[in-house]
Amino acid sequence: MKISFEFLTLFRERIGADRLELEVPGKPGEAPTVLAVLRALQGAPAGTKVRVLEGERTAGGLLVFLKGPGGGLSRVLRPAEERVGPGQTVVLSAAMGGG
C-alpha cells in the first residue's frame, strides 16, 4: 500500500522534506498499522535522518497524527493498534516545549 507522509514544524527541518510517499508492504486488503508504517519510514533513506521509533514505541518528542481525506487530524496514541486507512496521511511533528 502506498502511504503518504506529511512533516510539520521542526520535524520538517530535520528530515529535509515537506512530504514523502512510501510503499509499505503488508497483507492484501489489510490496512497497515501505524507502527508498520513508521518502521517503513525508519528504513527509508529519508527516515535515517531522524529517529521515529524506540523499539515498539514512537520516539520521545515525536507526535504522530492521521489526517483524513477531509483534512481532520486525530492523534495516534497506540501505533501498534491503529491502522492507516485508504486516503489517510500520516503526519509527523516534533513536540515543542514552552507555553
N, C-alpha and C positions, 0 to 999 in steps of 0.2 A: 504494500500500500504506500502511496506517495503521501508524505506528511510535510506540511508547511510549518515553518517556524518563523516567529517574529521576535526581534530582540529590542528591548527598551532600555533606556537610561544608561547607566554605567556598563551594563552587560553588553550593550551595542558597541561601546568603545573597546571593551576587552576582546570581543570576538571579531571585530572589524567588519561587520555587515549589519544591514537592517533586517534582511530576510534570508531564508535558506529553504530549499526543498530537498528532502532525502527520501530514498526508497527504503522502507522499513520491512524486513522480512516478517512473515507471520503465516498463520493458517488462513487458507482461502475462506472468505466470508466472515472472518472474525476480526473485529477491530483490535488493534494492539493496545496494550496498557501504556500509560504514560511512562512507566518505568522502562519498558522495552524501547520506547521512542527516545528517551533520554540516553539509554545505552547506545543506540544507533548514532545519536549526535556525538556522544563522547568518543566514539570510534571513527568519526569522520574527520578529515583534515582540519576543517574549521573548528570542530569541537575540541581538538587537542590544545587549543589556546586557552581554554578555561576548564575548570573542574565543575561538572554539573552533578556528579554523584559521589557519595561517600558510602560505599557498599550498596545497600538496598534503599538508601535514603537520599533525598536531594541534599546537595552540598549546603553548608551553612551560608547564610546570606543570599540564597537564591530563592526567588519567588517564581512559581510556575502557575500559569493560568491556561484555561481552554477558552478560545474565542469561537463563538458560533458563527454561522453564516450571516446572521443579522447583526453581528458586532458585539453582542453582550459577552462579558467576561465572567468566568467563575474560577475561583482559586482552587488549585489541586492540593489537597491535603494528604491523600493516600495514593501515591503514584503507582503502587503495585496493584491497586484495586480499580482505579478509574481508567476508563478507556477513551481513546481518541476516535471519535466517530467521523463519518464521512462529512467533508466540508468544514471540519473544525481545524483551527490553527493552534499550535502550541506556542504560547507567549512566555518568554523568559525575561526576568528583570532582576537586577541586583537590588537587594533591600538597602534602603538609605536610612541612616540614623538622623537624629535631630528631632526637631519638633517645633 
